Amino acid sequence: MSESMYQALFNEMHPGFFDRPNIRVRNDDEAFDEMLLPLDAFDPAAFGLRVPEGVSFGFYTGPVEPLLDAVRRVDPGWPPIFTPERRVYCGFSQNRIASFCIVEDMGAHTLSGKRLRFGGPGCVGTVPEFRRLGIGLKMVCDVTAILRQEGYDISYIHYTGVAPWYAKLGYRTFLRWTRNGFLPE
């Protein structure tokens, strides 16, 4: 697929993105990635991810305040995004939220001439004391597998500064951008 086709996909999914105030205030030297992973061949068992004993994963069903406390510890600007209608998947360590992400339905979009269902993990975070234990990566792997089971065709990572981390699961960058627009391929 050409760069212009990827840009058209981005603009369809995120209309007016570069005019948003939170994007306009970014620094000129901050570059971010958009990433895709076709789900037809995704096999979570292929990664052999391990986490410490006592870590479990699942959709969050508890009271909102502990979730928002964990979210604030990762990014103080994110709590308003974690609204009650959002599906949130978490990693738990001894009944504490260790990691979290929103499981997003991004709608149907055309890619390579095919109409495909897009979903993805969004606002992915791991509470500081649980970082570098593999919990966040395993959580994203689980969410990617859930999206496949739910019939999504593509898992999409929007607006990330940690592309190499997602690449460990097979995600690949299709566009890079700064506040001023798309960067050349």
Stockholm file with secondary structure:
# STOCKHOLM 1.0

chainA/1-185         MSESMYQALFNEMHPGFFDRPNIRVRNDDEAFDEMLLPLDAFDPAAFGLRVPEGVSFGFYTGPVEPLLDAVRRVDPGWPPIFTPERRVYCGFSQNRIASFCIVEDMGAHTLSGKRLRFGGPGCVGTVPEFRRLGIGLKMVCDVTAILRQEGYDISYIHYTGVAPWYAKLGYRTFLRWTRNGFLPE
#=GR chainA/1-185 SS CCHHHHHHHHHHHSTTGGGSHHHHTSCTTCCEEEEEEESTTCCGGGGCCCCCTTEEEEECCSCHHHHHHHHHHHCTTCGGGCCTTSEEEEEEETTEEEEEEEEEEEEEEEETTEEEEEEEEEEEEECGGGTTSSHHHHHHHHHHHHHHHTTCSEEEEEEESCHHHHHTTTCEEEEEEETTEECCC
#=GC SS_cons         CCHHHHHHHHHHHSTTGGGSHHHHTSCTTCCEEEEEEESTTCCGGGGCCCCCTTEEEEECCSCHHHHHHHHHHHCTTCGGGCCTTSEEEEEEETTEEEEEEEEEEEEEEEETTEEEEEEEEEEEEECGGGTTSSHHHHHHHHHHHHHHHTTCSEEEEEEESCHHHHHTTTCEEEEEEETTEECCC
//
